[in-house]
Amino acid sequence: MENAPNPYRDALVGLKLDDPVRAFFDWCRERERIRAKREQGLPPPWSADPIFQRGRFLNVFREDDKGSKAILRFVGRAGKTVPELLHALFFARWCNLHSTLDRLDPAWLRQPERLRRFLLFETPPPWFSEAYPVVDVRWEGRTYDRLEAGIDLFPRCLDFLEACVRQAAGDVVVATRAINVRFGMGNDFPIFMAVADVAWFEPALIRPDSPVPTGIGSAPFMDLLQRHLGLPDHATTMRRMIELQAVHWPAARRPFTPIDVEYLCCECRKYYSYVNGTKRFEGRNVFAPAPS
């Protein structure tokens, strides 16, 4: 993730922020207020901030986002064993579309032809989300595209996935790298997300406080925080931001973890790109409230 080409690298060049730490927590508090007002059924706009009124942003806590809620529901309907958990999580992250996951019976993951029929003919196309790229996987001399990985590959490699997770001693990065040694993916983000999600269900296998790599969308704002705090790297910066939550947002409903800080830096990069004039309100970037 860290070495991938970064189209966002210059998004915050020239931005003037006196205190990026305060800016980070200001963003979090306002975004959480928006979520609360929206869930209470109050009419928009839920913020006086014109950027929040016009732009699309994820929630502060991952478990509040539509996609994450669908994954939690889907995996919750799957079996309770570790192989069943991993099967459901890897398929969910290869799919990453709430409407597909909500309609799919997890039992079909073990019925390849039934699953294929559902994905190709019984759910509105596309059956997957393009929120992040899912590239081909290599396994035992064969290449699997997104569809074939979800249908054919995952049932064959569950023992391997479980071994990688168990041998990682709770570390997301270690497990992700071990899996991608065999998968050979040019972008390992879907592996990373599936492994990180294990912490929601089996925190003894993958620790919620595990270090995480910095994604390309998060790096520009993480760099601002690192320089401001005078720290040597992003991992140390994430840990310091978790400590500073008690200072800047003690009323938050739960403590942050490293993946929260990484994910929120991506959202702050988006927000402050609008402030900086390097991002425009156009296309999928524009937020439109759903009709009441």
N, C-alpha and C positions, 0 to 999 in steps of 0.2 A: 504494500500500500504506500509506504513512504517514498519508494523510488519511482513510482509511476509518473508519467508526464502530468504536469499540474496546470490545467487551463485557468485556474483561479489564482495563480501565483502573484499576479500584479493587481489583484482586485482592491487591495487596501493600500497600495503605494500612494503616498501623499496624504493619507488620512491623518487628521490631527485629533488624537484622543488624549486628554490629560491623564486619565486613569483608566486603562483598559479593564482592570479588575472591576472597578465600579460599573463601567459600561456593561460588562458581562452580566453582573447581578441585576442591574437596572433592567436589562433585556428580559432576564428570567422572571423577575417580579411582574413586569407588565404583561408578558405573554401568559403567565399563569392567571392573572386577573382577567384577561380576555377569555381564557378557557372557562373560568368559573362563571362569568356573566353569560356566556353562550349556553352552558349547560343548565343555567337557571331559566333559560327561555327568554332572556331579555333581548330586545330587538337591536340590530346593529345600527350604528357602529359601536363596537365594544371598547374602543380606545379613541382618544383624541389625537393620537399620533397618526399622521397621514401615511406613514410607511406601513404601519400595522393595518391600517384601513385598506390599503391597496395591495399589499404583498402577501404571498402565501408562505407560512412558516409552520414547522412542526411544533408540537407541544413541548413544554419543558421536560416532562417525564415521559419516556418512551412508551410506557404502558398506557398512556392516554391517547396515543395516535391510532387512527383507524386500522392501519395495517398490523400494528402490534396486537391490538385487541383481537383481530381475526386470527392471528397466529396463536395467541393464548387460548382462544376457544377451540381452534382446530387441534392443537396438540393435547389440550385437555380431554378431547374425545378419543384420542388414540390410546393405545395400550400403556401399561405402567412400567414395562421393563425398559432397561436402558437401550437395547436395540430398537424397540418400538419408538421410544422418545427420539432417538437420533434420526430414525427414518422419517418421522413426521416433521422434525425441525429442518432437515436438509431439503425435503420436498417443499416445505413452506417457504424457505428462503430462495429456492430456485423459482418458485411460483410468484410469491410476494404480492398477490392480488387478493384483496379481502373478499371480493364477490365469488371468486373461484373456491377459496378455502371454506367459505361459509356453506357452500352447496356440496362440497365434496365429503363423502364418507371416508374417514381415515382407513377403514378396512380395505378399501379399493387399492391402497398402496401395495397390498400384497396380492392383487389380482391384475396383472399387467394389461390384459386385453380389456378388462372392464375400465381400468383407469384411462387407457388410450381412447376408448370410445367416448368417455365422459369429456376428456380434455379437447378432443377434436370435433365432437359433434353435439355435445349436450350442454355446453356452457358457451356464452357469447364470446366470440373472439375479440382480442387475443385472450388466451387463458392465463397469461402472465402479465406482470407489470414491468415497465421499462424504467423504473425509478433508478436502477443501477444496472450496469452491464453484467450479464451472465455468459461467460465465454465457454468454449468447448472444454470437455474433460477428457484426459487420456487415461486409459485403464487397460492393462494387460494387452497392449498392442492395438487397441481399438479406440477410436475417437467417438465421443458421445456429445451430441448437441444438447441444448437445454431440455428438449422434450424427451429424448432418449435417456438422458441422465436421470430425469425424474421417474421414468417408467421402468427402465431396465437396469440401470447401473446401481442405484442405491440398494435395492434388495440383495445384490450380490456382494456388496462391500461393507455390510453392517458390522461384521466382526472386526474388520480393519478400522473402521471409524471408532468403534468402542475402544479398541486397543490404544489408538492415538490419544483419545480423550483421557483414558485412565492413566496412561503413562506420562501425561503432561503435568501432573501434580497440581491441577487446578488452574494452570496458566493458559489463557486464551491464545496468546501468541505462540507458545510452544506447540499446542495442539493444532493450530491453523497451519503452521509451517510443516509439521509432520504429515498432515493430510495432503498438503499441496506438493510434497515431494513425489507422491504417487499420482496425484491428479494433474499436475503440470499446467495449471491454469495461469494464463498471463495476468489475470486480475483475480486475486484470492478473496475479494470482499464477500462474496456469498458464503464461502467457507467460514470466514471470520464471524459473520453475523449468526450463522447456524450454531457455531461453537459458543459464542457469547450468550446466545439464548438459553443454552443448557443451564446457566446459572439461575434462571427463573424457576426451573423445575427441580434441579439437582445441584444445589450450591456446594455439596460435598465433592462433586465431580469437577465443576468449574466454579472458581471463587467469584462472587460478585465484585470483589475488590481487586481482581486480576489486572495487571497492567495491560494496556491495549496500544496498538500502533496508531499513528496519526494519519487519518485519511487526507486525500488531496484537497477536499473541500474545507477541512478544518485547519490545515497548516497555516494559512495566512494569519488567522486570528490567534492561533496558538503561538505563533512567532511573536506577535505583539505582547501577549502575556508573558512569555519567557523573557523577552528583553526588559519589560517593565519590572519584573520581579528579580531580574539578575540571576536567573537560574541556568544550569548547564544544559538541560535538555527538556523535551516535552514530557517525559514520564515524571520528572520531578515537578514540573509545572502543574500537571494534573493533580498530583498529590497535594501541592500547596493550595490549589484552588478548592479542593475538598476541605482543607483546614479552614480556609477563609470563608466558607459558607456560614460557619457559626458566627462570624463577625458581620457579614453583609446581608445574610438572609436567614436569621435564626428561626424564623417562623415557617420555613419550608416544611412540607409535610413529611419528607424523608431526607436523609443525607445523600449527597451525590456519591457516585462511584466513578472510577476512571472513564468508563464508557459514556457516562452522562456528560462529563466535562468535554470529552472529545466530540461527541454528537452536538452539544450546545455551541461549541466553537464554530461548527459548520453553520449553524443557524445565525450566530452573530456575524460570521463572515458575510452571509447573505444580506443581513440587515444593514451592516455598515458599508457594504458595497453600494447600496442605494444612497446612503448618506454621502458616500465618496463620489457618486456619479458614474461609477463603473458598471452598474447594473441598471437595467431599464425595466419598467413595468410593461411587459408585453408577453403574449403567448401564455404558457403555463405558469409564468411567474405571477399572473394577476389573480388576486383572490376575489371570488364572487360568492356572497352568502347564498346558501340554498334557499329556495322559495319556502315560505312558511306555510 
